[in-house]
């Protein structure tokens, strides 16, 4: 039996090669892998010696040879293939262990295009695809975590077609992801990210029990390694819906940097927010906005879940808590709450992905865009449009309201008072309906909106929303501006003695 081993990631490769050698396998290798194997006492044969053909063009051509690909590709069950192999002195290669040049690591490390080009693997993907195509006869390994299982099956003579197919699928996933990454990078570099094709490649992190509904399958995939690195399960199992709610909650909480922000979300929308002197006070303020919707919701804590905070959150049924970190005592408090799930990013503050794009599925495809970016400068640089201006504390509430509105489903309006969300209307078909819904809910909760800040993620098309706001005592308004009736809205704010700021930036979220 003969194996060809040529890997970029050399984790576990020595132990794997030793295991194969102990089973009587002949080992072929190349370059750095060959050197490592020889240094560790493994009797490997260099590919150039095996093919009797030297490496050429600075190593660009070494495995692209009939003795390699013929050895991998010829079918052992077809007489003519076997005879051709014998005629051309092509020995069988029964196992290929290959992972590819570190293209991802290279583009993260350098912008030097010549170096990037040299880290595009050619021979590796060709061997992987060849071995995967002929998987009935050739084992193909692309991940170190499969080394142990493969050795065990070889030792027990239990390699079957199911296992071969398992490795084959992983091999095509490996090359497909690799090629997608290269194509996307080239389009990003030379076509502004919008080439003729765009590839969405993700690696499964875990299965969900089901999708949005019990009759649907679901799973979580990641583009890079952000989720697997920064999402730690401390208690319970994250569902499909949990993950989408968590995403919304964390995006809002993390938008406040190192501030002690707490967000409560339900069905992907915020129903509570607070940023006070500490996380406990922030949570209490957030809960006041809509304690009814908070029941069974998701709480995102931009800091540590302490014992004291855990006792407070436990007073209302909370389905999911995600915090930057969690004290063991806090986790113990929830030990008797089987339905509550707790997760952590194991960091000082909550982390959000820095991906530069996002997309949404539509029937038959997807729409793709640059990711919307929210900046603190949007409020700092907002233009005063009214006669009255806001003071420092009021500007802080405008900033909070603006961020919440920008990260909430359109159409939306957010009312903030003293660092806490006191009313919100979201996902409405008209902006005035969002304003009415928010005020109605605040009235139901017995909340006083007098003196609060109002933010809209897009312009007010009419003065009607301003008139509604004035009736409940709103004193400061922020919006993008840009309506043909901006003058009417400005006049309404002046009439009611409100300050009005235009950011010039719209943040639709559909």
C-alpha positions in Angstrom: 0.0 0.0 0.0 1.2 3.5 -0.8 0.3 6.9 0.7 1.2 10.3 -0.6 1.4 12.9 2.2 1.9 16.6 1.5 0.4 19.0 3.9 0.6 22.7 4.7 -0.8 22.2 8.2 1.5 19.7 9.7 -0.4 19.1 12.9 -0.4 15.4 13.8 1.2 14.4 10.5 4.2 12.8 12.0 2.1 10.5 14.2 -0.2 9.7 11.3 2.8 8.8 9.1 4.3 6.6 11.8 1.0 4.8 12.1 0.9 4.1 8.4 4.5 3.0 8.4 3.8 0.6 11.2 1.1 -0.9 9.1 3.6 -1.5 6.3 2.6 1.5 4.0 5.2 3.1 1.7 5.1 6.9 2.1 5.7 9.5 -0.6 6.1 13.1 0.3 7.2 16.5 -0.9 9.0 19.7 0.2 8.5 20.7 3.8 6.4 17.7 4.7 9.1 15.3 3.4 11.7 17.1 5.5 9.6 16.9 8.7 8.9 13.2 8.2 12.6 12.4 7.6 13.6 14.4 10.6 11.3 12.2 12.7 12.8 9.0 11.4 10.1 8.1 8.9 11.3 6.4 5.7 9.6 8.6 3.2 10.4 8.7 -0.5 10.5 12.1 -2.1 8.0 12.5 -5.0 10.7 13.7 -7.4 12.7 10.6 -6.8 9.6 8.4 -7.2 8.6 10.0 -10.5 12.2 10.4 -11.7 11.3 13.9 -12.6 12.7 16.9 -10.7 10.7 19.7 -9.2 10.5 22.6 -11.6 9.8 26.3 -11.7 10.6 26.9 -8.0 8.4 24.0 -6.9 5.4 25.0 -9.0 5.5 21.6 -10.7 6.3 18.6 -8.6 3.2 16.4 -8.3 1.7 17.2 -11.7 3.0 13.9 -13.2 1.4 10.8 -14.7 2.9 8.5 -12.1 1.2 10.6 -9.4 -2.2 11.2 -11.0 -2.2 7.9 -12.8 -1.5 6.2 -9.5 -4.4 8.0 -7.9 -7.0 8.0 -10.7 -6.8 4.6 -12.3 -9.6 2.3 -11.4 -8.6 -1.0 -9.9 -11.8 -2.7 -11.0 -11.3 -2.0 -14.7 -8.9 -4.4 -16.4 -7.8 -2.0 -19.0 -6.9 0.6 -16.4 -4.8 -1.9 -14.5 -3.0 -3.0 -17.7 -2.3 0.6 -18.6 -0.9 1.3 -15.2 1.4 -1.7 -15.5 2.4 -0.8 -19.0 3.5 2.7 -18.0 5.1 1.6 -14.7 2.5 3.5 -12.7 2.1 2.1 -9.2 -1.1 2.5 -7.2 -1.4 5.3 -4.6 -4.0 4.2 -2.1 -4.1 7.1 0.3 -3.7 10.8 -0.3 -3.2 13.1 2.7 -3.2 16.8 1.5 -4.2 20.1 2.8 -3.6 23.3 0.8 -1.3 26.3 0.8 -2.3 28.8 3.5 -4.0 31.3 1.2 -6.3 32.6 4.0 -3.4 33.2 6.3 -1.4 34.9 3.5 -4.1 37.4 2.6 -4.5 38.3 6.3 -0.8 38.8 6.7 0.2 40.7 3.5 -1.1 42.7 0.6 1.9 41.7 -1.6 0.2 40.3 -4.7 3.2 38.3 -5.8 3.4 36.5 -2.5 -0.4 35.9 -2.5 -0.2 34.4 -6.0 2.5 32.0 -4.9 0.3 30.8 -2.1 -2.4 29.6 -4.5 -2.1 25.8 -4.5 -2.3 24.0 -7.8 -1.0 20.5 -7.3 -2.7 20.1 -4.0 -6.3 20.6 -5.2 -5.6 18.5 -8.3 -4.5 15.6 -6.1 -7.4 16.1 -3.7 -10.0 16.1 -6.5 -8.3 13.1 -8.2 -8.4 11.1 -5.0 -12.0 12.1 -4.2 -13.1 11.1 -7.7 -11.6 7.7 -7.2 -12.6 7.4 -3.6 -13.7 3.8 -4.0 -10.0 2.9 -4.3 -8.2 5.9 -2.7 -8.6 7.3 0.8 -8.5 11.1 0.8 -7.7 13.0 4.0 -7.8 16.8 4.2 -8.2 17.4 7.9 -5.9 16.3 10.8 -8.8 15.4 13.0 -9.5 12.4 10.7 -6.0 10.9 11.1 -6.8 8.9 14.2 -10.0 7.5 13.0 -8.4 6.5 9.7 -5.6 4.7 11.4 -8.1 2.9 13.6 -10.1 1.7 10.7 -7.0 0.6 8.8 -5.8 -1.3 11.8 -9.2 -3.0 12.2 -9.6 -3.6 8.5 -12.9 -1.7 8.8 -12.6 0.8 6.0 -15.9 0.7 4.1 -17.6 2.6 1.3 -19.5 4.8 3.8 -16.2 6.0 5.4 -14.7 6.6 2.0 -17.7 8.7 1.0 -17.4 10.6 4.2 -13.8 11.5 3.4 -14.7 12.2 -0.3 -17.3 14.8 0.7 -15.0 16.6 3.1 -12.4 16.7 0.3 -14.7 18.4 -2.2 -15.8 20.8 0.6 -12.1 21.6 1.2 -11.3 22.4 -2.4 -14.7 24.2 -3.0 -14.1 26.5 0.0 -10.5 27.1 -1.1 -11.5 28.1 -4.7 -14.4 30.2 -3.4 -12.0 32.1 -1.1 -9.6 32.8 -4.0 -12.3 33.9 -6.4 -13.9 36.2 -3.7 -10.6 37.7 -2.9 -9.8 38.5 -6.5 -13.2 40.1 -7.0 -12.7 42.1 -3.8 -9.3 43.3 -4.9 -10.1 44.0 -8.6 -13.8 44.3 -9.0 -14.9 46.1 -5.8 -16.4 42.9 -4.4 -19.1 42.6 -7.1 -17.8 40.3 -9.8 -19.8 38.0 -12.1 -20.0 35.4 -9.3 -20.1 35.6 -5.5 -19.6 32.6 -3.3 -21.0 32.1 0.2 -18.9 29.4 1.8 -19.5 28.4 5.4 -18.3 25.7 7.8 -20.7 24.0 10.1 -20.3 25.0 13.8 -23.2 22.9 15.1 -26.6 21.5 14.3 -29.7 23.1 15.7 -32.5 20.9 17.0 -34.6 22.3 14.2 -35.0 25.5 12.1 -37.5 28.3 12.7 -40.2 25.7 13.1 -40.0 22.1 14.3 -40.6 20.7 10.8 -37.5 22.4 9.4 -33.9 21.3 9.7 -31.4 23.9 10.8 -27.6 24.4 11.5 -25.2 27.2 12.2 -22.3 27.8 9.7 -19.5 30.4 9.9 -17.5 32.1 7.2 -14.2 32.1 9.1 -13.8 31.1 12.7 -15.6 34.0 14.5 -18.4 31.9 16.0 -16.3 28.9 17.0 -13.8 31.2 18.6 -16.1 33.7 20.3 -19.3 31.8 21.1 -19.0 29.5 24.1 -21.9 27.4 25.3 -22.1 27.5 29.1 -25.6 26.1 29.6 -28.2 24.7 27.2 -28.3 24.4 23.5 -28.7 27.3 21.0 -31.6 27.0 18.6 -31.9 28.5 15.1 -34.2 31.3 16.5 -31.9 31.8 19.5 -29.0 32.5 17.1 -30.8 35.1 15.0 -32.1 36.8 18.2 -28.6 36.7 19.7 -27.2 38.3 16.6 -29.5 41.2 16.8 -29.0 41.7 20.6 -25.2 41.5 20.3 -25.0 43.9 17.4 -26.8 46.6 19.4 -25.0 46.0 22.7 -21.5 45.9 21.1 -22.3 49.1 19.2 -21.7 50.9 22.6 -18.0 49.9 22.9 -17.0 49.4 26.5 -20.2 51.1 28.0 -22.2 48.9 30.4 -25.0 48.4 28.0 -27.8 45.8 28.3 -30.2 44.8 25.5 -33.3 42.7 25.7 -34.5 41.3 22.3 -37.6 39.4 21.2 -37.9 38.0 17.7 -34.9 39.9 16.5 -36.1 43.3 17.7 -35.1 45.2 20.8 -37.8 45.6 23.5 -35.5 47.0 26.1 -32.2 48.8 26.4 -30.2 50.6 29.1 -26.8 52.1 29.6 -26.4 53.3 33.2 -23.7 53.5 35.8 -23.4 49.7 35.9 -24.8 46.6 34.3 -27.3 45.9 37.0 -28.8 49.4 36.7 -28.7 49.1 32.9 -30.7 45.8 33.1 -33.3 47.3 35.4 -33.8 50.2 33.1 -34.0 48.0 30.0 -36.6 45.8 31.6 -38.9 48.8 32.3 -39.4 49.5 28.6 -41.5 46.3 27.9 -41.4 43.6 30.6 -44.2 41.7 28.9 -42.2 41.2 25.7 -39.0 40.6 27.8 -40.6 37.4 29.0 -38.9 34.5 27.2 -36.5 37.0 25.5 -32.8 37.3 24.9 -30.6 39.4 27.1 -27.2 40.6 25.8 -24.9 42.0 28.5 -21.9 44.1 27.4 -19.7 42.9 30.3 -19.8 40.3 33.0 -22.8 38.4 34.2 -22.3 38.6 38.0 -24.2 36.8 40.8 -26.1 39.9 41.6 -27.1 40.5 37.9 -28.1 36.8 37.6 -30.4 37.1 40.5 -32.1 40.1 38.9 -32.5 38.5 35.4 -33.9 35.3 37.0 -36.9 37.2 38.3 -38.3 37.2 34.8 -38.2 34.1 32.6 -35.3 34.7 30.2 -34.7 32.1 27.5 -31.2 33.2 26.5 -28.5 35.2 28.2 -25.3 36.1 26.4 -22.5 38.0 28.2 -18.9 38.9 27.5 -18.1 36.8 30.6 -19.9 34.8 33.3 -19.1 34.3 36.9 -19.3 30.7 38.1 -21.6 31.8 40.9 -24.0 33.4 38.3 -24.1 30.1 36.3 -24.9 28.2 39.5 -27.9 30.5 40.2 -29.4 29.2 36.9 -28.7 25.6 37.6 -32.4 24.9 38.4 -33.6 26.7 35.3 -33.5 24.1 32.6 -35.1 26.3 29.9 -32.6 29.2 30.3 -29.5 29.0 28.0 -26.4 30.9 28.8 -23.5 31.8 26.4 -20.4 33.8 26.6 -17.9 35.5 24.2 -15.2 35.0 26.8 -14.0 38.6 26.4 -14.1 41.9 28.3 -17.0 43.2 26.2 -19.3 41.6 23.7 -17.8 41.1 20.2 -19.4 41.6 16.8 -18.1 40.3 13.6 -16.2 42.6 11.3 -17.4 41.0 8.1 -17.5 43.7 5.4 -20.6 42.2 3.6 -24.0 40.7 4.2 -26.7 39.1 2.1 -30.3 38.0 2.2 -31.9 35.0 0.6 -34.6 35.5 -2.1 -36.3 32.8 -4.1 -33.8 31.5 -6.6 -30.8 33.4 -5.2 -29.7 36.1 -2.9 -29.1 39.9 -2.8 -25.6 40.9 -1.7 -24.3 44.2 -0.3 -21.6 46.0 1.5 -22.4 45.8 5.2 -24.0 48.9 6.7 -21.6 50.6 9.1 -22.7 52.7 12.1 -20.3 55.4 13.3 -20.2 57.5 16.5 -19.4 60.5 14.2 -22.9 60.4 12.7 -24.4 62.1 15.7 -21.3 64.1 16.5 -21.4 65.6 13.0 -25.2 65.8 12.7 -26.5 69.2 11.5 -28.7 71.2 13.8 -31.8 72.1 11.7 -34.0 73.7 14.4 -33.8 76.9 16.4 -33.4 75.0 19.7 -30.3 72.8 20.3 -29.8 69.9 22.7 -27.6 70.0 25.7 -24.9 67.4 26.4 -27.2 64.9 28.3 -29.8 65.2 25.6 -27.2 64.6 22.8 -26.2 61.5 24.6 -29.8 60.2 24.5 -30.0 61.2 20.8 -26.8 59.1 20.2 -28.3 56.1 22.0 -31.6 56.4 20.2 -29.9 56.8 16.8 -27.9 53.6 17.3 -30.9 51.6 18.4 -32.9 52.8 15.5 -30.1 52.1 13.0 -30.0 48.5 14.2 -33.7 47.8 14.4 -36.0 46.6 11.6 -37.5 49.4 9.4 -39.7 51.3 9.6 -38.8 52.2 13.2 -38.6 54.9 15.8 -36.8 54.7 19.1 -37.5 56.9 22.2 -34.7 57.2 24.8 -34.7 59.0 28.1 -31.8 59.2 30.6 -29.8 56.4 28.8 -32.7 53.9 28.6 -35.1 52.9 25.8 -38.6 53.9 26.9 -40.6 53.2 23.7 -39.9 51.6 20.3 -41.9 51.0 17.2 -40.4 48.7 14.6 -41.0 46.7 11.5 -44.0 48.9 10.5 -45.3 49.7 7.0 -45.4 53.4 7.8 -43.3 55.6 10.1 -46.3 57.2 11.7 -47.7 53.8 12.6 -44.3 53.0 14.2 -44.6 56.3 16.2 -48.1 55.5 17.3 -47.3 51.9 18.3 -44.3 53.0 20.4 -46.3 55.6 22.2 -49.2 53.2 22.8 -46.9 50.6 24.3 -45.3 53.2 26.5 -48.7 54.3 27.8 -49.6 50.7 28.5 -46.3 50.4 30.5 -47.0 53.6 32.4 -43.8 55.2 31.1 -43.3 59.0 31.0 -41.8 60.1 27.7 -41.5 63.8 28.7 -38.2 65.2 27.7 -37.0 62.1 25.8 -35.1 61.8 22.5 -36.6 60.4 19.4 -34.7 58.8 16.5 -35.8 57.5 13.1 -33.5 55.5 10.9 -34.9 57.2 7.8 -36.5 60.5 7.2 -39.9 61.5 8.4 -41.9 62.0 5.2 -44.5 64.1 7.0 -44.8 66.2 10.2 -47.4 63.7 11.6 -44.8 61.7 13.6 -43.4 64.9 15.1 -46.9 66.0 16.2 -47.4 62.7 17.9 -44.0 63.0 19.6 -44.8 66.5 20.8 -48.0 65.3 22.5 -46.0 62.9 24.7 -43.3 65.5 25.5 -40.4 64.6 23.2 -37.8 67.3 23.3 -35.2 66.2 20.8 -35.3 64.5 17.4 -32.6 63.0 15.2 -33.2 61.6 11.7 -31.3 61.5 8.3 -33.3 64.2 6.5 -33.7 64.2 2.8 -37.5 64.3 2.4 -39.1 66.8 0.0 -41.1 67.9 3.1 -38.1 68.5 5.4 -39.1 72.1 5.7 -42.5 71.0 7.1 -40.8 68.7 9.7 -38.3 71.5 10.7 -41.2 73.9 11.1 -43.1 71.4 13.3 -40.0 70.9 15.5 -39.7 74.7 15.9 -43.4 75.0 16.6 -43.2 72.5 19.4 -39.9 73.8 20.8 -37.9 70.7 19.9 -34.3 70.3 18.7 -33.9 68.6 15.4 -30.7 67.1 13.9 -30.1 65.6 10.5 -27.3 63.0 10.1 -27.5 62.8 6.3 -27.2 59.0 6.6 -30.0 56.5 6.3 -29.9 53.0 8.0 -32.7 51.0 6.5 -32.9 47.4 7.7 -35.4 45.3 5.9 
